[in-house]
Amino acid sequence: MLKKMLCSLSLLLGIAATATAHAEVAPDALVKQISVDVIEAAKADKAIQAGDFGRISALVDSKVMPSVNFEVATRSAVGVQWRSATPEQRGKLQTEFKVLLLRLYSGALQQVKDQKVEITKTLPVAGSTQVVVQTEVRGSGEPIKLDYRLDKFADSSGGAWKIIDVNVGGIWLVQNYRSQFAAELGKGGIDGLINALVERNKAKS
């Protein structure tokens, strides 16, 4: 199951939207288009397949970060204590959370081989502007179901879809980290969580 989850996590790299300044990209089209682009990039890059963190980081920065609302994702993972965090603390939390996810992607991208992504359904989230795009990752083995939660955020063109969470095997990853972070926050507050993330990321270096 863990191997499947790691493999699936690589597809999070494929949900970044590069919305044009003049037209809105539908969330399902966004997921499909960029998923293909990133998988093909990973297949063609031996350094990524070997786990080169620098190459993976560059791929994330160019394809993912412009189209993921990382502040919203980090805020959701931290929970209510985010409100009391200083701007400096918030910046550090986002930085370390990004590195944590990059470490997961590093292992996942090494396993990218013949996978393809098919969109199965797009569902509105009741009472919000969010949608969930359901997909299947299909390859040589059993299909892996992934759900992506997106929301629309204002930008210069009027609005763009951004990724805020991903569901792998029935687990929303950002929400899952929230339960893990709660323990560190209970012990040492915001600074305690930051220190714990720093140490965790160092251990994976």
ABEGO torsion letter per residue (X at the ends): XAAAAAAAAAAAAAABBBBBAABBBBAAAAAAAAAAAAAAAAAABAAAAAGBAAAAAAAAAAAAAAABBAAAAAAAAAEAAAAABBAAAAAAAAAAAAAAAAAAAAAAAAABBABBBBBABBBBBBGBABBBBBBBBBBABBBBBBBBBBBBBBBAAGEBBBBABBBBGGBBAAAAAAAAAAAAAAAAEAAAAAAAAAAAAAAAX
